[in-house]
Amino acid sequence: MPLRNKSFNEEGSESCNFLDQTSPRFSRPRQKWKRVAMSTLDKIEHFISSLNELPEKSKLCMYHFKFAPHILYITIGLYFCVALFRPDPSNNIISTNESFGLVKIQDREWQRLKETYSNVEQHTYDKLMFIDEPNVWYQYNYPTEFTCPDPHKIGQTKDSNNDYDGFLGDGKWVCNPENMIENIQKRTERTVWQKTREIFGHKYRDKNGCLIYSIGVNARHIGFETGMQRMLSSKAEKMKGIRHKKGVPFCEIHVFDPAGYNSELVIGDGISYHNWGVVSSARSSIGDVPSVKDREVDGHFKSFQETIRHLGHEGRVVDVMKVDCKMCEWGIYDDWFDHDLDHADEEIPESKRTKLSKINQVLVEVHGTPEEYVNDFFERMKDENYVIFHKDSDTQNFQGTSQDYAFVKMSDEFFTVDN
């Protein structure tokens, strides 16, 4: 009694389509299910044919189980139908590519996020209206425009004992830290030859490993930096497939502040404090914030470009950059990028090039609304393919005149919406 025949295949193709290679849902991963299904059917057919060779008494004993193969066959068929139509994990390719691996969700959900982004209005009124009233201006300009699937608020909080847990205090929002870890792992993967050399004691420097910049120490504590280190190290130790030793800091974190807080802070492993501030390479002083152009700032200040060259970080990816330096953000944001949008045809001097690969996330606290810079800052971030995934008003300390913004970088393809 053969179970696999031509008529059954035709019926199976019509019912669940798992043998039809012309189906639009058929893809290379589905061929694995087909091979497993055909192999299983062969085994069942072989089992049933072996029953015919049993002695008569054994056949009588098996009479009560004559429907068992049919039930087994139906169960297996239903299983493969369910497996065929379940969400395919390979359907997150678009989101993975367009977010540089930071967001991995189904393509349909990703398309919905893109449509939402395209429908967000940047300004409720004219962008210069209320420019002299920062607490009002920020209510009507540059809202959150992208939803991060897995945001985490990192930093010491009043109601939490953990540096990376809670929703109060001076923490910063970071998008999808677990996917950050996977991306960093891919960047640091070794070739077979490199792995062989490591076995015999050769040590490679992880030039593309986790890198975080923190410009400005907030209220004389580094809860965000400590929290990021603890959270990423803890998650990396528990995640499967991640090559990370327990007890070893996962990230290389650099903190910059000219106030000399390093003598007062407890600085953990993997965190380096640099006793200089980051200031503009071109613009003059903004308020009380100096610039490299004003050379009286001496060795306590460096430009962003000088900082990268001093640390030897050319070509690196900065995974997260936190900026909270009380007005310095208005002077340094142009230095984060290697080209001048206002003079695109002009070549930037070597001294003004950062030579960074890219900055994946920018977490910045902006202060006030200086008319000369505020709109240009947000437009520059948009031109550099950054989208706002979080906005938080500081009403407790600054009555809404300062805002925490969190940006994540996207590829050019993100800004095209498929109809």
N, C-alpha and C positions, 0 to 999 in steps of 0.2 A: 504494500500500500504506500506508494511513493507520495510524500507530502509536498514536494517541490516540483511543480509542473508548469507548463506554459499557461494554462488557464488561471492558475493561482497568481502567477507573476503579473498577469494583466489586471486582475482584480486588486492586487496589492498596490500596483502603480496608481490605480484610480483612487484608492481609499486614502493612502497616506503618503504616496509620492516619494517614498524613500529609495526606490530603485530606479527612478526616472532621471537620467543624467541631463535631460533637456529642461528640467524644471528650473525656473528662475531662482529657487531657493537652494539648488544643488551647488555645492562648492567643493573645493578640494578636501576640507575637513570631513565632508559628508561621505567621501569615499571610504574612509575608515569604518564608518558605521555599516556601509554596504558589505565590506569584506567580513566584518564580524558577524553580520546577519547571515550571510551565505555560509560561513563556516559553521555557525550554530545549526542551521537547517541540515547541513550534511551530517552533522553528528547525530541529530535526532533521527534522520532517515536510516543511518547505520544502526542505531539502537533498535529501531522497530524491526528492521530486517533480521537482526540477531535473535529477536524473539521467536521468529518462525522456525529457528533451528533448535529451539528448546524441546525437551521431551513432552509427551502429551500431558502428563500430570502437571508439569510446570506451566503448560499453556492454560490448563484449567485454573491454576492459581492466579495466573495473570489476567483471567477473564474480567475480574472485578476492577482491574486497572486499565481496561481497554480505552477509556476516554482520557486517561492521564496525558498521553502525548498531545492530544488535541488541545487540552487545557494549557499545557506547557507552551504549545506553539502560539496560541492566542495571547498568552501573557507576554511572550517575547515580542510578538508583533506590536502590541500596545506600547511596550517599553521603548521600542525603537521609534515609534511614531511620536511619542512624547519627547524623546531625546532629539528628534529631528527638528521639532518646532519650538524648542526652548530657546531663549536668547543666546545668540552666538557671541562668545567673548571677543571674537575677532572683529565685531561690528563697532569697536571703539577706535578704529584706525584714524578716522578723520579728526576726532577730538585730540587724540594723542599727537598727531602731526602738527595741528594748528596751535596747540598750546605748548609745544616743545616738550611733550611728555608729562606735563604737570597735571593735566586733567584727562581722565580716562573714563568716559561714559558712553552710553549707546549713541549712535549717530543721530537717531531721531531726537533724543534729549538735547544733544549738542546743537542741532539745527534750531531748536526752540530757544536756546540761550542766545544764539546769534540773532534771531529775529527780535528778541526782547531788547538786545543791545541796540539794534538799528532803530528802534522806536523810542528810545529814551531822548528826551529833550534836555539839552545842556543848560539852557537858560529859560527861566519862566518869564522874565522881563528882559529889557536891554541889559547887556552884560556890564554896563557902567552904572546902572541904576543902583543906588545904595552902596556905592564903592567906598564911601567914607564911613559906613556903618558895618564893620565886618560881621558882627553877629547876625545881622539881617541879610547881608549879601550872600553868605554861605548857605542860607536857607533856600535861596532861589537859584543857585548856580552850581553846576557840576555835582550832580547826585550820584549815588551808586548806580552802575550801569551793567554790571555783570555779577552773576551769582556763582560763587565758588562752591562746589559740591561738598567740600569738607574743610571749612575754615577752623582754625584754632587760635585762641587768644593766649599769647605767651607773655608772662611777666609776673612779678610779685604782686599779690593782691591782698586786700585787707581781710578777706574772708576765707583764705585758703593757706594751707601750710606748704603747698607745692608751688614751685616757681613757674610751673607751666599749666596751672589749672585755675579757673575762676573767671569772673567777669567784671571785676572792679579794679580800680587802681590805674597804673600807668602802663598796662600791657599793650602789646601790638598784635594785630591780626595777621596770620600767615595762612596762605592757601595750600592745602593738601600736602602736609609734611611727609606723609608716607610715600607719596609719589616722588617727592624730592629725593628721598633716600634711594629709590629704585633708579632714578635718572643718574644720580651720582655714582651708583654702583656700575652702571653701564659705561660711564665715562672713564672709570678706573679699571675696567676689565683688562686682564693680562693676556698676552698671547701664550701659546703652549711653550714657546722658547723662554719667555720671561718667567713663566711659572716654574719651569725646570731650573732656571738660574736661582730663583728664590729658594728652592729646596736646598741648594748648596750654599745658602747664606748671602746671596747678593740682594741688596736692598734698593728698591726703586722709590723715588720720590713721587708721591701722588700729586702731580701737577694739576690734574683736573678734579681733585677731590673737593669735598664740601668747603665752601668759602663764604664767610659772612662778614660784612662791614657794618660797623655801628659808629656813626658820626655824632658825637655828643653824648655825655653821660647825664642821664635824667635823674635829678634830685639826689645825686650822689649815691646811686645804687645801680647795679647792673643786673637787675632781675630778668630783663628780657634776654640778655646774652647768656646768663647762667641757665635760664629756663630752656632756651633753644638747645644748648649743649646737652642738658640732661634728657630732654624729650627725644631728640634725634638719636642720641647714643642708646637710650633705652629701647626705642623702637627698632633700631638697627640690630640690636642683640637678639631680638625676638623674631624678626622677620625671616622667613625661609629664603634661602638663596642669596642672602646678603653676607658678604665676606667682611665680618667685623669682629674683632676680639673684645671679649667682655672686659670692662674697666678701662678701655682705651677711648679717648675723646673722638667722636665721629667727625667733628667739624673743626676747621681752623677759623677762629673768630678774632677780628681785630677791632679794637675800640680806640677812638681818637677823641681826645679832649685836652685843651691846653691848661686846664685848671690844676693839674697835678693830683687828681683824686687817687692815683694808684697807691699812695701811701696810706689811704684810709679804707680802701676796698679790699675785700677778700676775693682774689681773682683765681678762678678754678683752672683746671687743666685744659689746655687747648685754647685759652683766651689770652690774648696779648694786648696790653695797654700801651698806647703810644702817646707821649706827652706833647702832642701838637694838635692844633685845630686845622680843619680843612676850609680853605677860603677860595674866593674867586681868583682865577688866573688872569682875568682881563678887566673886569669891572672895578670901579673905585669902591670905597667903603660904602656899606649900606647900614645906615644908623650907626650903632656902636661896633658893627662887625667890620674888621679890616679886610684888605685883599692883598694878594701877592704884589699887585701893582703898586701898593703903598709899601715900599721896602722897609719901612721902620718896624714892620711886624716881626722881624728877626726870626730865629729858629723855632719859635713856638707855633708857627703856622706854615703850612705847605699847601700848594694847590692839589687838586685831586690827581692831576697827572703826575706831579712830583711824588705824591704818596705811593702811587702804583709802581713807579720806577724804583723808589727807595726800597719797597718790599719785594721787588722782582716778580710782580704779578701780571706782567704782560702776557696776553693770550689766555688768561684764566677766565672762567665763568664765575661771576659773583651770584650765588644762589639767592641771597637776601641782602638788601642794603637798608639799614634803618638810619633815618636822618632826623635828629631832634637837637638842633643847635641854636635855637632862638634867633631867627631871622637870617642865618647864614644860608638857608635853603634858596633864597631869592638870588644869591650871588653865584651859587655853584652848580645849579641844575644844567646849565649849558655845557659845563665841563664833563658831564656824565657821558656824553656822546661824542663820537669821532668825526662829526661833520656839522657844518653850519648850514642850516636850512635857508637862511637869508642870503647866503653867498655860496650856493651849491656848486658853482663853477670854479670857485677858488679852492686851491689846495690848502689844507690846514697845515701850519708849520709843525714840524716834528715835535717840538716842545709842548704843543697843545694837544697831542694825541694821547688818549688813554691806553689804546691798544688792548683793551679788554675784549673778550669774545662777546659777552653780553651780560646784562644784569637782569636776572629772571623776575625778581620781585623788588619793588621799592616801597618802603613804609616810611612815610614822611609826615611830620607834624608841621603844618604851615601856620605862620603867625601874622595876623593882620591881613590887610588887602592893599599893599602898595600898588597904585594904579599902573606904574611903569612895568611891573613884573607879573602880577597875579594871573591875568588872563593869558599872557604869553607862556607862563609856566605850564598851565593845563593844556594849552594848545600844542606846546612842544611835546608833552608826554603823549598826547594823542597821535601826533605825527610820528612818534617813535614806536607806535603800535602798543602802547600801554592802555589797559582798561581799568576802571575803578571797580574793585570788588568790595570795598568797605569804606565807610565814611562815619566818623565819630566826632561829635562836638564836645569840647572841654568846657562845660558850663560851670564846673565847680571852681576851677582856678582862674580861668580867663574869661568867664561870662560869654562864651561862645565866640570870642575873637580869634581863637585858634582852633584848628581842626586836624584830626588824624585821618590821613588818607592812605589807602593800601592799593597799590597798582600791581598788575601782573602783565607780563609781556606776551603778546600773541604774534603769530606769523601774518604775513600779508593776506593769506587765504581766509583768515578768520573774518575779515571785513567785507567779504563777498557772501551774500545770502542767496542760496539756491531757491528758486521758485518751484 
